[in-house]
């Protein structure tokens, strides 16, 4: 692996040195005052067709430019246009730093948003990009905006509830969706109270949600990717946020260690944030009517800490050092007591060599996650996963083309223990290594964009080699209408221990793929592969109905050719620990978006089917929501738009569940043969219907409202007061039904709250 990386760098350095006849100009576009990158800005050579858009770091590269003198122009909405004279030499490689200043008026030259321009130049199928501004536009529970609340309004995503809820993306379970934070895998991104994630909204720069058909740059999961990137700390002054609401309090502090230099682009900054919940203490006073636990509280408690140090060089290179610590506890007295904690850190970097037409980026990171659950059945569960990942990627830019390839080494150990209802133990302790390489090539030919890619994934512990070809296409019919398609093969080694019959799905344990034999569904034949596999096919179109209205339609199909689960029905020690099944998910997603500076209208509708086949019957999964509709309205008004009102309504048809057919006495024979089965006091066992998940829960719907008022004290300080109401018309949405006590427990009722956030 080391030799491959070394020769790859040497090859590209040599190719850059030999590059002749034409030249390359690249650089960064930054805000002149703050040093923040101008994302998706337009950069072009005046009087030519040579140009490009900036990326998340403000970086651009324009290759294959004929020798000559040009004016390099950068434009972005709300900023003054800047034009810089440059000279392209034969085989030359030029770096330019461009600083833009905010404008008091919109420039006529910028008549198309950068986001729309990017839609015309990238495939972007099944890809939804979320910004902090969009997250904050949603009515926020407790007055605190969070990505966990916003993801649920995206098309193709199903959320299962306020307490212990999980996100399911186009037929994939949570374990089949990979969540990345600055390139590092986060194993449990959501707290037990489903309104909040482990991420702090104010630190987020960008979120890419890839719901299917993603390219070979991403691997290790068979359903979806959520890629979260954080911003750098303030590069010019000490700044921060202090906020409080009935659910939690937080503090964010950021500032420069070495101030931003607009002449070179160099800086060093830090960012630190911490939040802690106290809803378990405030709920007896404010929400005593909402408590379902015998303790009289909402029994949720969590703490999140995150820190980042960012160093930017004068040639566009940068290094980030980051770390996190997350803790979560939920204690339903006499039902379940769950604790989990996670910690980790790493270094990611981007290098822009001065003598080569390429960029190099990479990451080295480690993390640990441990979870334990004790229930009233006296059968504890525990799980731990920890390890490292190291990746190195190379990108070369051509005229209307881009080539990228990279390598990834991942190692993790799992320690899992579970005891089923018959007292049989299922445990695993193992160390797993995964090695992968990928390449992808994007080229624009006229109106057609083609992006073939290939990933080679090797699971060393099994051993198993998985070749995974993928492709994405987009055809620009005209400036407003675009057709697109994508597909490919996917694999993963990680297994989850979530049980669909658990009353509350709070425990999420992790196991690596089993080295032991696995039987094909419903047979005594062994499977050919020990990894989980899937194939995706997505198509659709997007149209800009007007400059302010976008409409997107995507039908999709995911074939889960092998899914591996824990064999929870293991009756004797010799029974296999794992069982395989197949499945499929298919449907269609619609998105209509109207966006102006003062008004946002967002409507999504998803129609989908999610089935599994265990070899005995085909059944719908517990997250098979046939119809799911979301609407979001946000309106800014008043002097300087100081007021903002938001409303969100969600409707979803009921989830499947397995109906109860009867009950029986359940002796565990702890006393052996002398066990008194006549006068003993056994547990109550449930006889489930043979029609797995044949019933449907009631429909779900909920209205959330919020009003925010911003008070400006100075150029650098302001106070935001947010009044919000979650579940505004107090809908009784079912949480779970206790089969033994025959009692229904609902999700959280109406929850009004007031939150204050001071920015300085």
C-alpha positions, -999 to +999 in steps of 0.1 A: +000+000+000+028+024+009+046+018-024+013+023-044+008+057-027+044+067-033+044+059-070+010+075-074+023+108-061+055+105-081+035+098-113+012+128-109+041+151-100+059+140-131+029+143-153+024+178-140+060+187-149+057+174-184+023+190-191+028+213-221+012+232-249-014+246-225-015+258-189-036+256-157-048+283-133-062+273-099-067+290-066-092+299-039-120+325-036-124+338-001-144+364+017-119+393+021-130+401+057-137+368+073-115+345+052-145+321+048-145+302+015-169+313-013-188+280-019-200+273-055-189+307-067-183+312-105-148+316-118-141+321-155-116+336-180-133+366-196-142+362-233-137+324-232-157+293-223-130+283-198-144+284-162-154+264-132-172+266-098-155+267-064-159+238-041-166+237-003-131+251+004-135+279-022-110+260-044-111+261-082-090+247-111-092+255-148-070+233-170-062+231-206-061+269-211-042+280-242-012+302-237-020+339-235-031+368-213-065+367-197-086+384-170-096+359-144-131+369-131-148+357-099-185+364-092-209+354-064-243+367-054-241+396-029-204+402-036-185+426-059-171+410-090-133+408-090-112+406-122-075+397-120-051+398-150-031+366-155-007+351-180-008+315-190+025+300-201+033+268-219+029+241-194+026+267-166+007+261-134-006+293-118-021+298-083-043+328-077-060+339-044-091+360-050-108+379-022-143+391-026-160+419-007-197+421+001-218+444-022-246+467-012-265+457-043-269+427-065-248+427-097-266+422-130-238+400-142-248+373-118-282+361-129-279+324-121-273+310-087-241+290-081-261+261-068-281+259-101-249+262-121-235+233-101-266+212-109-258+217-146-222+205-143-225+176-117-245+144-119-259+149-083-285+121-086-300+111-052-279+138-036-294+164-014-271+192+000-281+207+033-267+240+047-269+254+082-294+281+070-317+253+058-315+235+091-323+267+110-354+273+087-372+243+103-394+248+134-370+236+161-379+216+191-369+235+222-358+264+200-327+245+190-322+237+153-306+203+147-297+182+117-317+153+131-349+173+128-341+184+092-331+151+077-366+138+084-381+163+059-359+151+030-375+129+003-369+091+008-362+094+045-384+079+071-382+088+108-397+064+134-405+087+163-395+111+190-382+086+215-355+061+203-364+071+168-341+061+138-337+073+103-343+049+074-331+060+040-348+045+009-353+011+024-320+009+042-318+003+080-295+026+101-266+001+100-268+003+062-263+040+062-228+055+068-226+088+086-193+107+082-180+136+102-151+152+083-143+118+068-146+098+101-174+072+106-198+081+134-215+049+146-244+064+165-252+100+153-286+104+171-295+106+208-321+085+224-345+115+223-349+116+186-350+154+183-312+158+186-281+145+170-245+145+183-236+173+159-238+211+167-256+230+139-234+261+143-202+240+134-216+225+102-204+238+069-222+214+046-242+181+046-244+158+016-272+132+019-267+105-008-298+084-007-287+059-033-267+053-064-236+070-049-202+068-067-172+047-058-156+073-036-179+061-008-180+025+003-186+002+032-224+006+032-252-008+010-279+018+013-269+055+018-243+080+029-246+111+051-214+132+047-211+160+072-183+186+070-176+212+096-163+247+091-132+264+105-133+286+135-135+324+132-103+336+116-104+373+127-118+377+162-130+359+193-167+350+189-192+326+203-228+316+212-244+309+245-279+294+244-305+278+267-339+263+264-360+237+284-342+208+267-306+218+268-279+244+271-249+250+249-218+271+244-196+277+214-163+295+214-141+302+184-114+326+173-080+331+157-046+319+169-031+335+138-054+359+121-064+356+085-040+373+061-060+384+029-027+387+010-017+351+014-049+333+026-031+319+056-046+315+091-048+294+122-081+292+142-099+271+168-135+261+176-149+245+207-185+236+214-203+217+242-240+210+249-257+193+278-293+182+282-314+187+313-348+177+301-349+150+328-348+179+354-370+204+337-398+180+325-413+175+360-419+212+362-427+222+326-439+190+310-453+168+338-482+159+316-458+145+290-440+120+312-447+083+306-421+069+329-429+060+365-401+084+376-423+113+365-396+127+341-386+125+305-357+102+313-332+115+286-298+128+293-268+135+270-236+155+266-217+164+235-182+180+232-164+188+200-132+207+192-113+217+161-080+234+152-076+246+116-044+257+099-045+272+064-014+277+043-007+304+018-009+281-012-044+268-004-032+237+016-048+232+050-047+208+080-075+202+106-071+185+139-104+175+156-118+155+185-152+146+201-168+130+231-205+120+232-225+105+261-261+094+262-284+078+288-321+070+289-336+052+320-372+041+317-376+028+353-386-009+355-383-011+317-349-003+303-317+015+314-294+023+285-260+040+284-237+047+255-206+068+250-183+076+220-151+094+216-125+099+189-104+123+169-083+127+139-064+148+114-076+156+079-056+176+053-056+190+018-023+195+000-020+216-032+015+209-046+030+238-064+045+218-093+017+194-101-018+197-115-034+178-087-046+180-052-041+155-024-064+150+006-065+125+033-075+116+069-061+096+098-087+090+126-097+068+154-129+063+174-145+041+201-182+034+208-196+014+237-232+007+246-249-013+273-286-020+280-303-036+311-339-045+309-364-059+333-360-093+318-326-095+335-308-102+302-281-075+297-267-066+264-234-049+256-215-039+225-183-021+217-166-011+185-134+008+181-107+013+155-091+035+130-093+046+094-067+061+071-074+074+036-054+092+008-071+106-023-057+123-054-076+146-078-064+158-112-083+184-132-087+187-169-108+209-192-144+197-187-131+166-169-119+154-135-101+123-124-100+111-088-087+080-071-078+070-036-070+043-010-085+035+023-074+013+052-098+006+080-094-016+111-119-021+139-125-045+167-160-055+179-170-069+213-206-080+215-227-100+240-264-108+238-286-133+256-319-142+239-352-151+256-342-188+258-310-179+277-287-188+247-257-165+244-247-149+212-213-132+215-185-121+192-150-106+198-130-100+167-107-076+148-114-068+112-093-051+085-108-036+053-087-024+024-102-005-005-092+015-036-114+035-059-112+056-090-138+078-107-137+099-139-161+127-147-162+142-181-186+167-198-192+161-235-216+187-248-248+184-229-239+150-214-221+144-181-206+109-176-192+097-143-180+061-143-163+048-112-150+016-097-144+004-061-124-026-050-132-036-015-112-063+003-124-078+036-093-094+050-108-113+079-133-133+059-115-132+033-137-116+006-129-095-024-158-073-037-154-055-071-180-027-073-186-009-107-208+022-106-219+049-130-237+082-130-252+101-160-268+135-165-281+150-198-289+187-199-318+189-223-317+227-220-308+253-193-338+243-172-345+205-178-320+177-169-324+139-170-302+117-148-295+081-138-271+061-117-265+026-105-239+002-091-229-026-068-224-021-030-212-041+000-205-039+037-192-060+065-208-044+096-239-060+112-264-044+136-282-062+165-314-042+164-344-065+169-377-055+152-397-070+180-381-050+208-406-027+225-382+002+224-353+000+199-327+018+219-299-007+219-278-006+187-249-031+189-223-037+162-207-069+149-184-076+120-193-101+093-192-137+107-163-159+097-185-189+103-208-205+078-241-188+069-270-206+054-290-193+025-325-181+034-348-211+040-322-237+031-294-258+045-271-246+018-242-223+027-240-189+011-212-181-014-204-148+003-202-137+040-207-100+033-239-080+028-245-069-008-269-047-028-274-032-062-289+002-069-307+017-099-319+053-098-333+075-126-353+107-128-353+143-139-350+178-124-365+210-139-362+246-130-399+257-135-388+293-128-357+310-114-372+303-080-390+270-083-373+236-086-390+203-092-372+169-088-386+134-095-366+102-088-379+066-090-354+041-075-348+004-069-325-012-043-320-050-044-305-063-012-290-095-025-278-106+010-285-092+044-270-109+075-288-107+109-284-122+143-303-155+147-324-144+177-345-176+174-314-197+183-328-226+205-297-247+212-260-239+213-253-257+180-277-235+161-260-209+138-255-174+153-264-157+121-292-159+095-293-145+059-321-130+040-327-109+009-349-079+002-358-050-020-368-014-017-384+005-045-405+037-049-405+072-062-397+105-045-410+140-054-395+173-043-409+208-050-389+238-038-397+275-039-370+298-026-367+336-023-348+357+002-380+360+024-400+329+016-392+292+015-418+266+005-407+229+006-429+200-003-418+163-005-438+131-012-425+096-011-443+064-022-423+033-014-422-004-006-396-022+016-397-060+017-375-088+031-374-125+023-361-149+050-367-180+029-400-188+045-420-157+037-418-123+021-427-096+046-427-058+049-401-043+073-411-024+104-401+009+086-421+002+054-441+035+053-461+035+021-469+072+019-448+100+035-455+137+030-436+167+043-443+204+039-422+233+052-430+270+051-406+297+064-413+334+061-391+363+071-407+397+077-404+430+096-377+456+097-344+440+085-362+407+085-360+405+122-389+381+124-390+346+111-421+322+112-419+285+103-443+257+101-437+220+093-463+193+088-455+156+084-479+128+074-470+091+072-491+060+069-487+034+096-457+011+101-461-027+099-460-049+131-465-085+139-499-091+155-504-110+188-521-144+183-521-155+220-501-160+252-484-189+269-465-197+301-427-194+296-406-215+320-369-211+317-362-242+338-335-225+359-340-252+386-336-280+360-359-310+362-374-302+396-389-270+382-425-268+394-445-263+362-479-267+380-477-241+408-447-221+396-450-185+385-436-184+350-431-154+327-457-146+302-447-156+266-463-141+235-475-161+206-469-140+175-490-143+143-474-164+116-481-135+092-449-115+100-456-078+101-491-084+088-507-056+108-504-018+104-502+009+131-523+040+129-513+068+106-488+094+119-491+131+115-476+161+134-475+199+131-446+219+144-445+257+146-420+284+156-415+321+156-380+337+160-372+373+168-337+386+164-325+416+184-294+434+170-273+451+196-242+458+175-225+447+144-211+417+163-237+408+189-274+397+187-300+378+206-323+353+191-355+344+209-374+314+196-409+304+206-417+269+193-445+244+196-438+207+188-469+186+180-490+217+180-524+201+178-514+174+203-518+144+180-516+110+198-490+092+177-483+057+190-448+050+205-453+013+214-479-011+226-470-033+256-485-066+246-483-081+281-500-053+300-522-044+270-513-007+273-506+018+246-478+044+250-478+074+228-450+096+214-445+130+231-475+153+233-476+190+226-444+207+238-442+245+238-408+260+246-388+292+246-352+293+236-326+321+238-293+323+219-268+351+224-243+356+196-211+376+201 
